[in-house]
Amino acid sequence: MFSVEQSCWFIRKVICWRAAASVAWAVLLLPPSIAVFVIISRVSLLHPIQWISECVSLLTSATAIFSFILLCGVVLIVGFLNLEYYTVIPSIACSKIALLGQLLHPRQFVSSLVHCILGVIVAWCCAVTIGGRYQTLGYPCTQADGSPQLCLNEYQVILLLAGAFVGYCHSVLGVIHNMNYVSFHTVQQYKYLRFKGSLPLVVKCSAIQALYSVRNYLVVYFFLGYVPRTWICKTLNLQLNSSLHPLDTIAGLLDFSLLYHLWISGTFLLFTWYITLLLFRIFVTEVYSFPVQSSFTEDVHQCLPKVLTGQQPAILKFLALHDLALLSQHSPSRRSEVFSLSQPGGHPHNWNAISQECLSLLADLTQRLVAHHDTVATNGRAKSLSTGSDKKSLSSESSVTSGTEDVMTPRPSVLIKTPASVFLRSSVGSPLTVPFTPDLDSPFSSPALRRLAGPVEQCSPWHGTVQSPHIMRRGPKLWSTSTDSQANSLPSSPAPVPSPTPAASKPSLLAQFLQNRKEQVLQSDCCPEPELLDQIRLLIDSLPEASSQALFADTQSHIWALEGLSYLVKASFSEDQFGVVQTTLPSILSSMLVLQEAVDRHFKLPHASSKPVRSTSSMEDSSYKTLRFALRATLKTAIYRITTTFGEHLNAVQMSAEHQKRLQQFLEYKE
């Protein structure tokens, strides 16, 4: 009940108002943008006085006012599309066929159609603003026989179609580059300073993308320009002026004035839309301060612990974790509320809710990393990365799970999940070959490998059942344990049984169907040509770099959870009067060490440690491509933050011998 009210309240009173404020500022920036466009489009350096007077008269004319009203409507629709399509977790296509599926999705088709229509409207406003030969669609002319006719003005046609083409390219590139992705900046700035710093990038990206779009458009119009020209003439009963060269020829397109006006019109169109997008990103990601606790019952659902533990939209969960990371660093008064006890009862409800949610996020990420490593290993796409030094004792694994009983079970209410495309790969690939020698004692080895490489025990879930090569049951526990290891675990808590994520354990029927069709195509004998097989593999095989990016797509929340936990633990050394943090300190350290081991294992996979090149000529926010590197650095920094604060006191913390040894390396600054 509270979570539904909370979600509706936050979306209605916070997100929608922030989106409306961004659209309002974009509308206020339209008059100066239009003025700059008029000055650039009517530039005449040889007659400066006439140039300025024409610009002033045009800006005060009825045509300019009507164009301004139309552009305001365009900005409103673009702002609505930003609100409708934005996401804080990017949708990363792990294969080329998946990217094609995103482009052909009906939702994307509607978005592309709307952008094409909006592009035509903006192009018409540009045409009437430029004036001259772009003013009207038809003009009176005289044919060879002397009869007056109404002829088609192809200059306005080519400008209107250019607007539609640029709008379509903007929509397609938005899907390819995740333009709807909204990221949170590490360094907090005022909205004005952030807008001022990003404005040169917006101008540069608009000009460059418009240049490429116009180039591609001219190629298309050169071959297919006669199709819309003929259709418009037949529909509007217009004639073609035989005395003029058509524009779908080399002579017609080599008009530098036409090329210049096409380019500045496309730049103005993209600049208007990018400004709206930039303002939306700035306003939506603004810090929101949640109260830690409230004295009124009706406001409890708006407090930080309730927001973190409830079933919330992803944007609300991200803003709450962001606020947690900030309060843990800069707000001693709010930290004291986190460490406080409830009255009456004297229970640390605030700390328990916050710490359990953060540790649940860390456990969920650890489980996903292990599942991904198992998937890669069972497909035979990576060599076994285990060495003698990497093998961990079973007692260590058991103590890890027992020390985090309350947090290793991901709650289904949490909506922040990695895109399911990561887990759509086949669980079992080709039979094991000689170069592929997996380490069966490693905690990262999957149950499928143990079943293929060793005898089936009677107590095994595989005993007495008929198995298919397309079906694999994953063990319920994150780490493989034994009776001896459970005996060495902490006596205060039994070993947990975390449930796998829905995306990993139960793929959709469509995913299973496509996977079966893929295996049938690749394993059939009806396709003897290897070139065709290579082309099919190129389309349907997962891209290693994209798979790694998709696995860490939502790890900004885990970064904030690590920062919040580590700073709160550090502050508890001097601010925690009741010792509420000390009860969960073993679980926090164990979760961080287990996650670090899983992250280190992942970075040993191919393509996981390669950093992508950042584009400086696009409005694409590519910060999600480097989230795994930020997570690894934040994780190590968080552990060092705790060990530096507590020092040798950590030797008294009840942990496994393996974790004590690992922790000692941090205490000695050897990690």
C-alpha positions in Angstrom: 0.0 0.0 0.0 2.7 2.4 1.0 4.9 1.6 -2.0 2.1 2.3 -4.5 1.3 5.6 -2.8 5.0 6.5 -2.7 5.5 5.7 -6.3 2.5 7.7 -7.5 3.4 10.6 -5.2 7.0 10.7 -6.4 6.2 10.5 -10.1 3.4 12.9 -9.9 4.9 15.6 -7.7 8.6 15.3 -8.4 9.4 13.7 -11.8 6.6 15.3 -13.7 7.3 18.7 -12.3 10.9 18.4 -13.1 10.1 17.4 -16.6 7.7 20.4 -16.9 10.4 22.7 -15.6 12.9 21.4 -18.2 10.4 22.0 -21.0 9.6 25.5 -19.8 13.3 26.4 -19.9 13.6 24.9 -23.4 10.7 27.1 -24.5 12.3 30.2 -22.9 15.4 29.5 -24.9 13.6 29.3 -28.2 13.5 33.1 -28.9 17.3 33.5 -28.7 17.8 30.3 -30.7 15.4 31.5 -33.4 17.2 34.9 -33.5 20.6 33.3 -34.0 19.2 31.1 -36.7 17.6 34.1 -38.5 20.9 36.0 -38.4 22.9 33.0 -39.7 20.5 32.1 -42.4 20.2 35.6 -43.8 23.9 36.5 -43.5 25.1 39.2 -45.8 28.5 40.6 -45.0 28.5 43.0 -47.9 25.4 44.7 -46.8 25.4 44.7 -43.0 22.8 47.4 -42.4 20.3 45.8 -44.8 21.1 42.4 -43.2 20.3 43.7 -39.7 17.1 45.5 -40.7 15.7 42.5 -42.5 16.4 40.3 -39.5 14.7 42.7 -37.1 11.6 43.0 -39.4 11.4 39.2 -39.8 11.6 38.6 -36.0 8.7 40.9 -35.4 6.5 39.6 -38.3 3.4 37.4 -38.0 5.3 34.6 -39.7 7.9 34.5 -37.0 5.3 34.5 -34.2 3.4 31.6 -35.9 6.7 29.7 -36.3 7.5 30.3 -32.6 4.1 28.8 -31.6 4.7 25.7 -33.8 8.2 25.3 -32.3 6.8 25.5 -28.8 4.5 22.7 -29.6 7.4 20.7 -31.0 9.4 21.2 -27.8 6.4 20.1 -25.7 6.1 16.9 -27.7 9.9 16.2 -27.5 9.8 16.8 -23.8 6.9 14.4 -23.4 8.9 11.8 -25.5 11.9 12.3 -23.2 9.7 11.7 -20.1 8.1 8.6 -21.7 11.2 6.9 -23.0 13.9 7.8 -20.4 15.7 5.2 -18.4 18.4 5.1 -15.7 19.4 1.5 -16.8 20.5 1.4 -20.4 19.1 -1.2 -22.7 22.2 -2.8 -24.2 21.8 -5.1 -27.2 24.2 -8.0 -26.8 24.0 -9.1 -30.4 23.3 -7.4 -33.8 20.1 -9.3 -34.2 19.0 -7.9 -30.8 19.8 -4.4 -31.9 17.8 -5.0 -35.1 14.9 -6.2 -32.9 15.0 -2.9 -30.9 15.0 -0.8 -34.1 12.0 -2.8 -35.5 10.0 -2.7 -32.2 6.5 -1.1 -32.6 7.3 1.3 -29.8 10.3 2.5 -31.7 8.4 2.7 -34.9 5.9 5.1 -33.3 8.8 7.2 -32.0 10.5 7.4 -35.4 7.2 8.4 -37.1 6.6 11.2 -34.5 10.2 12.4 -35.0 9.7 12.5 -38.8 6.6 14.6 -38.4 8.2 16.9 -36.0 11.2 17.2 -38.3 8.9 18.3 -41.2 7.3 20.9 -38.9 10.7 22.4 -37.8 11.9 22.3 -41.4 8.8 24.2 -42.6 9.5 26.9 -39.9 13.1 27.1 -41.1 11.9 27.4 -44.7 9.5 30.3 -44.1 12.2 32.0 -41.9 14.8 31.8 -44.6 12.3 33.0 -47.2 13.1 33.6 -50.8 12.9 30.5 -52.9 12.0 28.3 -49.9 8.9 30.4 -49.0 6.0 28.4 -50.6 5.4 24.9 -51.9 3.9 26.2 -55.2 4.5 29.2 -57.3 2.9 30.5 -60.6 4.8 29.8 -63.7 4.4 29.8 -67.5 4.7 26.7 -69.5 6.2 26.5 -73.0 2.8 27.0 -74.7 2.3 30.2 -72.7 -0.4 29.0 -70.4 -0.1 29.9 -66.7 0.3 27.0 -64.3 1.0 26.4 -60.7 4.4 24.7 -60.4 6.1 22.7 -57.7 8.8 24.5 -55.6 11.3 21.7 -55.3 13.5 23.8 -53.0 10.9 23.7 -50.2 10.3 20.0 -50.9 13.9 19.1 -50.5 14.1 21.1 -47.2 10.9 19.5 -45.8 12.1 16.0 -46.6 15.5 16.9 -45.1 13.8 17.6 -41.8 12.0 14.3 -41.9 15.2 12.5 -42.7 17.2 14.2 -39.9 14.3 13.4 -37.5 14.4 9.8 -38.4 18.2 9.6 -38.1 17.9 11.2 -34.7 15.4 8.6 -33.6 17.5 5.6 -34.9 20.7 6.9 -33.4 18.9 7.4 -30.1 18.3 3.7 -30.0 21.8 2.7 -31.1 23.6 5.1 -28.7 21.1 4.9 -25.8 20.2 8.6 -26.0 17.3 8.0 -23.6 19.8 6.9 -20.9 20.0 9.4 -18.0 23.1 9.2 -15.8 24.0 10.8 -12.5 27.1 13.0 -12.4 29.7 12.2 -9.8 30.5 15.8 -9.1 27.4 17.8 -8.1 27.0 21.1 -9.8 24.4 23.8 -9.9 22.0 23.5 -12.9 23.2 26.7 -14.5 26.8 25.7 -14.3 26.1 22.3 -15.7 24.1 23.7 -18.6 26.7 26.3 -19.3 29.4 23.7 -19.4 27.4 21.4 -21.8 26.2 24.1 -24.2 29.4 24.1 -26.4 29.1 20.3 -26.7 25.4 20.6 -27.8 26.3 23.0 -30.5 29.2 20.9 -31.7 27.2 17.7 -31.7 24.3 19.3 -33.5 26.5 20.7 -36.3 28.4 17.5 -36.8 25.4 15.2 -36.8 23.5 17.5 -39.1 26.4 17.5 -41.5 26.5 13.7 -41.7 22.7 13.5 -41.9 22.6 16.0 -44.8 25.3 14.1 -46.6 23.4 10.8 -46.3 20.2 12.6 -47.2 21.6 14.0 -50.5 22.7 10.5 -51.5 19.2 9.1 -50.9 17.6 12.1 -52.7 19.9 11.7 -55.7 18.6 8.2 -56.3 15.0 8.4 -55.0 14.2 12.1 -55.2 11.8 11.7 -58.1 9.5 9.5 -56.0 8.2 12.2 -53.5 8.4 14.8 -56.2 6.1 12.9 -58.5 3.7 11.9 -55.7 3.4 15.5 -54.5 2.7 16.8 -58.0 0.0 14.2 -58.6 -1.6 14.7 -55.1 -1.6 18.5 -55.2 -2.1 18.8 -59.0 1.1 20.8 -59.5 3.3 20.9 -62.5 7.1 20.7 -62.9 8.9 23.7 -64.4 10.7 22.4 -67.4 12.9 25.4 -67.6 14.6 24.5 -64.3 16.9 21.6 -63.6 15.5 19.0 -61.2 17.4 18.8 -57.8 18.0 15.1 -58.0 20.9 15.6 -60.3 24.5 16.5 -59.7 24.0 19.9 -61.2 21.0 20.5 -59.0 22.7 19.3 -55.8 25.9 21.3 -56.4 24.2 24.4 -55.1 26.3 25.7 -52.2 23.5 28.0 -51.0 21.1 25.0 -50.9 23.7 22.9 -49.0 24.3 25.7 -46.5 20.6 26.1 -45.8 20.1 22.4 -45.4 23.0 22.2 -43.0 22.0 25.1 -40.8 18.3 23.9 -40.8 19.4 20.5 -39.6 21.7 22.0 -37.0 18.8 24.2 -35.7 16.5 21.2 -35.5 19.0 19.0 -33.6 20.1 21.9 -31.4 16.5 22.5 -30.3 15.9 18.8 -29.5 19.3 18.4 -27.8 18.7 21.4 -25.6 15.4 19.9 -24.4 17.1 16.6 -23.8 20.0 18.2 -21.9 17.7 20.2 -19.7 15.6 17.1 -19.0 18.8 15.2 -17.9 19.8 18.1 -15.6 16.5 18.5 -13.9 15.6 14.8 -13.5 19.0 13.8 -12.0 18.9 16.7 -9.4 19.6 15.5 -5.9 16.5 14.8 -3.8 16.8 14.7 0.0 14.7 12.0 1.6 13.9 12.3 5.3 15.5 9.4 7.3 12.6 9.2 9.8 9.3 11.0 10.3 7.2 11.7 13.4 4.0 11.5 11.3 2.6 8.1 10.2 1.3 9.4 6.9 4.8 10.5 5.9 6.6 7.2 6.8 6.5 5.9 3.2 8.5 9.0 2.1 11.4 8.2 4.4 14.7 6.8 3.1 14.5 3.3 4.6 11.0 2.7 3.2 11.9 4.0 -0.2 15.0 1.7 -0.3 13.2 -1.4 0.8 10.0 -0.9 -1.1 9.0 -1.8 -4.7 9.8 1.4 -6.4 10.5 2.7 -9.9 14.1 2.6 -10.9 14.5 6.4 -10.9 13.2 6.6 -7.3 15.5 3.8 -6.2 18.5 5.5 -7.8 17.7 8.9 -6.3 17.3 7.2 -2.8 20.7 5.5 -3.1 22.3 8.7 -4.4 20.9 10.5 -1.3 22.2 7.7 0.9 25.7 8.1 -0.6 25.6 11.8 0.0 24.3 11.8 3.5 26.8 9.2 4.6 29.6 11.6 3.5 28.4 15.1 4.3 25.6 15.0 6.8 26.4 14.1 10.5 22.9 15.0 11.7 21.3 12.6 9.2 23.8 9.9 10.0 22.9 10.2 13.7 19.3 9.4 12.6 20.5 6.3 10.8 22.3 5.1 13.9 19.4 6.0 16.3 17.2 3.4 18.0 13.4 3.3 17.8 11.2 4.5 20.6 9.8 2.5 22.2 11.6 -0.8 21.8 15.1 0.4 21.2 15.6 -1.3 17.8 17.9 0.0 15.0 15.2 -0.2 12.3 16.7 2.5 10.2 20.2 0.9 10.1 18.8 -2.6 9.6 16.7 -1.5 6.6 19.4 0.5 4.9 22.2 -2.0 5.5 20.1 -5.0 4.4 19.0 -3.4 1.2 22.6 -2.4 0.3 23.9 -5.9 1.1 21.1 -7.4 -0.9 22.2 -5.4 -3.9 25.8 -6.5 -3.5 24.7 -10.2 -3.1 22.5 -9.9 -6.2 25.4 -8.5 -8.2 27.7 -11.3 -6.9 25.2 -13.9 -7.9 24.8 -12.4 -11.4 28.6 -12.4 -11.9 28.8 -16.0 -10.9 26.0 -17.0 -13.2 27.6 -15.1 -16.1 30.9 -16.8 -15.5 29.1 -20.2 -15.4 27.4 -19.4 -18.7 30.6 -18.4 -20.4 32.4 -21.5 -19.0 29.8 -24.0 -20.0 29.6 -22.6 -23.5 33.4 -23.2 -23.8 34.1 -19.6 -24.8 36.7 -19.0 -22.2 39.5 -21.0 -20.7 39.4 -22.1 -17.1 40.8 -19.2 -15.2 41.4 -21.1 -12.0 45.0 -21.7 -10.8 46.4 -23.1 -7.7 46.4 -19.7 -6.0 42.8 -19.1 -7.0 41.3 -22.1 -5.4 39.4 -21.2 -2.2 38.7 -23.5 0.7 35.2 -24.7 1.2 35.2 -23.4 4.8 35.8 -19.9 3.4 32.8 -20.3 1.0 30.6 -21.5 3.8 31.5 -18.7 6.1 30.8 -16.2 3.4 27.2 -17.4 2.9 26.5 -17.9 6.6 27.8 -14.4 7.5 25.3 -12.8 5.1 22.2 -14.7 5.8 19.9 -11.7 6.1 21.1 -10.1 2.9 22.0 -12.8 0.4 18.3 -13.4 -0.6 17.3 -10.9 -3.2 13.8 -9.6 -2.6 11.6 -9.7 -5.7 10.4 -6.2 -4.9 13.6 -4.7 -6.1 13.1 -3.5 -9.7 16.7 -2.8 -10.5 17.8 -5.8 -12.6 20.3 -6.3 -15.3 18.8 -6.6 -18.8 17.7 -10.2 -19.4 19.6 -10.3 -22.7 22.7 -11.3 -20.8 21.2 -14.6 -19.8 19.6 -15.6 -23.1 22.7 -17.6 -24.1 22.6 -21.3 -24.1 23.5 -22.8 -20.7 25.2 -25.8 -22.3 27.3 -25.5 -25.4 29.4 -27.9 -27.4 31.0 -30.9 -25.7 34.1 -30.4 -23.7 37.3 -30.5 -25.7 40.9 -31.1 -24.6 41.9 -27.4 -24.4 38.9 -26.7 -22.2 39.7 -28.1 -18.8 37.5 -26.5 -16.2 38.4 -26.4 -12.5 35.6 -28.4 -10.8 36.7 -27.3 -7.4 36.3 -23.7 -8.2 33.2 -21.9 -6.8 32.6 -20.5 -10.2 32.3 -24.0 -11.9 28.7 -24.7 -12.8 26.6 -27.7 -11.9 26.4 -28.6 -15.5 30.2 -29.0 -15.7 30.3 -31.2 -12.6 27.5 -33.3 -14.1 29.4 -33.8 -17.4 32.8 -34.4 -15.9 32.1 -36.5 -12.9 29.7 -39.2 -11.6 26.3 -38.3 -10.4 25.8 -38.6 -6.7 22.6 -40.1 -5.3 21.7 -37.0 -3.5 22.3 -34.8 -6.6 19.3 -33.1 -8.1 20.3 -34.8 -11.4 19.9 -38.3 -9.9 17.0 -40.3 -11.3 15.9 -37.8 -13.9 16.1 -37.6 -17.7 18.1 -34.6 -18.7 18.1 -32.6 -22.0 21.1 -30.8 -23.4 19.0 -27.7 -23.5 17.9 -27.7 -19.9 20.1 -26.9 -16.9 19.1 -26.5 -13.3 21.3 -24.1 -11.3 22.1 -24.9 -7.8 20.2 -22.9 -5.2 23.3 -21.7 -3.4 25.7 -19.0 -4.6 28.9 -20.9 -3.5 29.4 -24.7 -3.5 29.5 -25.9 0.1 29.9 -29.1 2.0 29.2 -30.5 5.4 32.7 -29.7 6.6 32.5 -26.1 5.4 29.2 -25.6 7.1 30.7 -26.7 10.3 33.3 -23.9 10.0 30.7 -21.2 9.4 29.6 -18.7 12.0 27.3 -20.4 14.5 24.9 -17.5 14.6 23.3 -17.9 11.2 22.8 -20.9 8.9 23.7 -20.9 5.2 21.3 -19.0 3.1 19.5 -20.1 0.0 19.4 -17.2 -2.4 17.0 -17.4 -5.3 18.3 -16.7 -8.7 17.2 -13.7 -10.6 14.2 -14.1 -12.9 16.2 -13.2 -15.9 18.8 -15.9 -15.3 16.6 -18.7 -14.0 13.5 -18.5 -16.2 14.0 -17.1 -19.7 10.9 -16.2 -21.7 9.3 -18.6 -24.2 10.4 -16.3 -27.0 14.1 -16.4 -25.8 13.9 -20.2 -25.6 12.4 -20.5 -29.1 15.1 -18.2 -30.6 17.8 -20.1 -28.7 16.6 -23.5 -30.0 16.4 -22.2 -33.6 19.9 -20.9 -33.2 21.3 -24.2 -32.1 19.4 -26.0 -34.9 20.8 -23.7 -37.5 24.4 -23.9 -36.2 24.3 -27.7 -35.7 22.4 -28.8 -38.8 24.0 -30.3 -41.9 21.8 -28.6 -44.4 24.1 -25.5 -44.5 27.4 -26.7 -45.9 28.9 -23.3 -46.8 31.0 -21.9 -43.9 30.7 -18.3 -45.2 26.9 -18.4 -44.6 27.4 -19.9 -41.1 29.9 -17.2 -40.3 27.4 -14.5 -41.3 24.7 -16.2 -39.2 27.0 -16.3 -36.2 27.9 -12.7 -36.7 24.2 -11.7 -36.4 23.1 -14.0 -33.5 26.3 -14.4 -31.4 26.6 -12.3 -28.4 29.2 -9.5 -28.4 31.6 -10.0 -25.5 32.0 -6.3 -24.8 28.3 -5.7 -25.0 27.6 -8.7 -22.7 30.0 -7.3 -20.1 28.4 -3.8 -20.3 24.9 -5.3 -20.0 26.0 -7.3 -16.9 27.1 -4.0 -15.2 24.3 -1.8 -16.6 22.7 -1.0 -13.3 25.9 -1.0 -11.1 25.6 2.7 -10.4 23.2 1.7 -7.7 25.8 -0.8 -6.3 28.4 1.9 -6.4 26.3 4.2 -4.2 25.5 1.2 -2.0 29.2 0.6 -1.5 29.9 4.3 -0.8 27.0 4.6 1.6 27.9 1.5 3.6 31.6 2.2 3.8 31.1 5.8 4.8 28.5 4.9 7.4 30.8 2.2 8.8 33.6 4.7 8.9 31.5 7.3 10.7 30.2 4.7 13.2 33.7 4.4 14.7 33.1 7.7 16.4 29.4 8.5 16.0 27.6 5.2 16.7 26.8 5.5 20.3 24.7 2.3 20.5 27.0 0.0 18.5 24.3 -0.9 15.9 26.8 -1.1 13.1 29.1 -3.6 14.8 26.4 -6.3 14.6 26.5 -6.3 10.8 30.2 -5.5 10.3 31.1 -9.2 9.6 28.4 -9.4 6.9 29.4 -6.1 5.3 33.1 -7.1 5.1 32.2 -10.6 3.8 29.9 -9.3 1.1 32.5 -6.9 -0.1 35.3 -9.5 -0.2 33.1 -12.0 -2.0 32.0 -9.4 -4.5 35.6 -8.4 -5.1 36.5 -12.0 -5.8 33.7 -12.2 -8.3 34.7 -8.9 -10.0 38.3 -10.0 -10.2 37.2 -13.3 -11.8 35.1 -11.3 -14.3 38.0 -9.1 -15.3 40.0 -12.1 -16.2 37.5 -12.9 -19.0 38.3 -11.8 -22.5 37.2 -8.3 -23.5 36.2 -7.5 -19.9 39.2 -5.3 -19.2 39.1 -3.4 -22.5 38.0 0.2 -22.1 35.7 1.6 -24.9 36.6 4.8 -26.7 34.5 7.7 -25.7 32.8 9.7 -28.5 33.2 13.5 -28.3 31.0 14.2 -31.4 27.7 12.8 -30.1 25.2 13.5 -27.3 25.5 9.9 -26.3 26.1 9.4 -22.5 28.7 6.6 -22.6 29.3 6.5 -18.9 27.5 3.1 -18.6 30.3 1.6 -20.7 32.8 2.1 -17.9 30.6 1.3 -14.9 32.5 -1.9 -14.3 35.8 -0.1 -13.9 34.1 2.4 -11.5 32.6 -0.4 -9.5 36.0 -2.2 -9.2 37.7 1.0 -8.0 34.8 1.9 -5.6 34.8 -1.6 -4.1 38.5 -1.5 -3.4 38.3 2.0 -2.0 35.3 1.0 0.2 37.3 -1.8 1.8 40.3 0.4 2.3 38.1 3.0 3.9 36.9 0.5 6.5 40.3 -1.1 7.2 42.0 2.3 7.5 39.4 3.5 10.0 39.3 0.4 12.2 42.8 -0.9 11.7 43.8 -3.8 14.0 40.4 -3.8 15.6 39.2 -5.9 12.6 41.2 -8.8 13.9 38.5 -9.3 16.5 35.7 -9.6 13.9 34.4 -13.1 13.4 35.2 -14.1 9.9 36.6 -17.1 8.1 40.4 -17.7 7.9 40.4 -17.0 4.2 38.7 -13.7 4.6 40.9 -12.7 7.5 43.9 -13.4 5.3 42.4 -11.3 2.5 41.6 -8.6 4.9 45.1 -8.6 6.3 46.3 -7.7 2.8 44.2 -4.6 2.9 45.4 -3.7 6.4 49.0 -4.0 5.1 48.2 -2.0 1.9 49.2 -5.0 -0.2 46.0 -5.4 -2.2 
